[in-house]
Amino acid sequence: MPAREYVTAARKPEPPMPASVAPDPYITRRRITWTAVCAFLGASVLMFIRFFFPRALFEPGTTFRIGQVSDFGLGVDERFRQSHRVWVVREPDRLFVILAKCTHLGCTPNWIESENKFKCPCHGSGYDMEGRNFEGPAPRPMDRAHVEVDSEGQVVVDVSRLFVCPPNGGCEFNHPQSFVTVSGGRG
């Protein structure tokens, strides 16, 4: 029996590619287009996921310690203006805390030692050392914070409990919790 010969389809050999063949411009455009579409969709998915993790604002607590009464000299102490937005005022017989917020539009006034007053840089409201307004558009005195001395002798300030003066009088500045009584000269 004769051996079967299998006939195979003859393949045409592929011509060799020249060394400097430029890529098809349509393929390049498709790749760029799909890359842009995928980047857009990826960014959209990331923004969608980020939506479920809201941004949180971390503010200092409303109750904080400022030290002992003896830590404060007579006059206005500005140590807590940046961190807690308050001034500590020490008079010979008492210590109180003023919220550093102008009652006109909420700007932070500056303490001017040479003139012995608080002056708002926004619209020129002026306050005396006790926070009472005497010039400018401020409708009422600045607010005072609740102050008490804890069992360790530390002065505790609570800015969530404010003592206010309405525009026509009736101040709560003589409320027993709006100041700490200082006994003896330096505390």
C-alpha positions in Angstrom: 0.0 0.0 0.0 1.3 3.2 -1.0 2.0 5.7 1.7 -0.5 8.4 1.9 0.7 11.7 1.3 -1.0 14.4 3.2 -1.5 17.5 1.3 -1.1 20.6 3.4 -2.2 24.0 2.4 0.8 25.9 1.5 1.2 29.0 3.5 2.4 32.1 2.0 5.2 33.4 4.0 4.6 36.9 5.5 6.7 39.6 4.0 9.2 40.9 6.5 8.2 44.1 8.2 10.3 47.1 7.3 12.3 48.5 10.3 10.6 51.9 10.2 6.9 51.2 10.0 4.7 53.9 11.4 1.8 52.8 13.6 -1.7 53.2 12.2 -3.0 56.7 13.3 -6.5 55.4 13.8 -5.2 52.8 16.4 -3.3 55.6 18.2 -6.3 57.8 18.4 -8.5 55.0 19.7 -6.0 54.2 22.4 -5.8 57.9 23.5 -9.6 58.1 23.4 -10.1 55.0 25.5 -7.4 56.0 27.9 -9.2 59.4 28.4 -12.6 57.7 28.8 -11.2 55.2 31.4 -9.4 58.0 33.3 -12.6 60.0 33.4 -14.6 57.0 34.6 -12.0 56.2 37.2 -11.9 59.7 38.5 -15.7 59.7 38.7 -15.8 56.5 40.7 -13.2 57.9 43.1 -15.2 61.0 43.6 -18.4 58.9 44.1 -16.6 56.8 46.8 -15.1 60.0 48.4 -18.7 61.3 48.8 -19.4 58.7 51.5 -16.5 59.9 53.7 -17.5 63.5 54.6 -14.9 66.0 55.6 -14.9 66.7 59.3 -14.0 70.0 60.9 -12.0 69.4 64.1 -12.4 72.3 66.5 -11.1 72.7 70.0 -13.4 71.6 72.8 -15.8 74.1 74.4 -14.5 73.3 77.9 -10.8 73.7 78.7 -8.4 74.6 81.5 -6.4 77.7 81.4 -4.3 77.3 84.6 -4.5 78.6 88.1 -5.6 82.1 89.1 -2.1 82.9 90.3 -0.8 82.3 86.7 -2.4 85.6 85.5 -1.2 89.1 86.2 -3.4 92.2 86.3 -4.7 93.2 82.9 -5.6 91.3 79.7 -3.8 88.0 78.9 -3.8 87.0 75.2 -2.3 83.5 75.5 -5.6 81.8 74.6 -6.7 84.1 71.8 -5.3 81.9 69.0 -6.1 78.5 70.4 -9.5 79.1 72.0 -10.5 82.6 70.9 -10.7 84.1 74.4 -9.0 86.7 76.5 -8.4 86.2 80.2 -8.9 89.5 82.2 -7.5 89.7 85.7 -8.7 92.6 87.9 -7.6 93.0 91.6 -10.7 91.3 92.9 -11.8 88.9 90.1 -10.8 87.1 86.9 -13.1 86.6 83.9 -12.9 85.4 80.4 -14.1 87.4 77.3 -15.0 85.7 74.0 -12.8 87.3 71.4 -15.6 88.0 68.9 -17.0 91.4 67.9 -20.7 91.6 68.4 -21.1 93.5 65.1 -20.0 91.0 62.5 -17.9 88.4 64.4 -14.4 89.6 63.6 -11.7 89.1 66.2 -10.8 92.4 67.9 -7.2 93.3 68.9 -6.1 94.3 72.4 -4.4 97.6 72.3 -2.4 97.9 75.5 -1.4 101.6 75.0 -5.1 102.7 74.7 -6.4 100.1 77.2 -9.1 98.9 74.8 -10.1 96.2 72.4 -10.4 97.5 68.8 -12.1 95.6 66.0 -10.1 95.8 62.8 -13.1 95.2 60.6 -15.4 98.2 61.3 -13.8 100.1 64.2 -15.9 99.0 67.2 -14.2 99.7 70.5 -14.6 97.9 73.8 -13.2 98.7 77.2 -11.2 96.2 79.3 -14.4 94.6 80.6 -15.7 94.1 77.0 -18.3 96.9 77.1 -18.7 98.7 73.7 -18.2 102.4 73.6 -17.5 103.2 70.0 -18.3 102.0 66.5 -21.2 99.9 65.1 -21.1 97.1 67.8 -24.7 96.8 69.1 -23.7 95.4 72.5 -20.8 94.3 74.7 -18.7 91.2 74.0 -19.8 87.9 75.6 -18.3 86.4 78.7 -17.7 82.7 79.2 -18.7 80.6 82.1 -15.7 80.3 84.5 -15.2 78.2 87.6 -12.3 76.7 89.7 -12.2 72.9 89.8 -11.1 70.8 92.8 -7.4 70.9 91.7 -7.4 74.7 91.7 -7.5 75.0 87.9 -9.6 77.6 86.2 -12.1 75.9 83.8 -13.6 77.9 81.0 -16.8 76.8 79.2 -17.4 78.8 76.0 -20.7 76.9 75.3 -22.2 78.8 78.2 -22.0 82.5 77.5 -23.2 85.5 79.5 -24.4 88.2 77.2 -25.6 91.8 77.4 -28.6 92.7 75.3 -28.3 96.0 73.4 -30.5 97.9 75.9 -28.9 96.8 79.2 -29.6 93.9 81.6 -26.1 92.5 81.5 -25.4 89.2 83.1 -21.8 90.2 83.9 -22.4 90.1 87.6 -23.6 86.5 87.5 -21.6 84.5 90.0 -20.4 82.1 87.3 -19.2 84.8 84.9 -16.1 85.4 87.0 -13.9 83.9 89.6 -13.3 85.9 92.8 -9.7 86.5 93.6 -8.7 86.5 97.2 -5.7 88.6 98.2 -3.3 90.6 96.1 -1.9 88.2 93.5 -4.3 85.2 93.9 
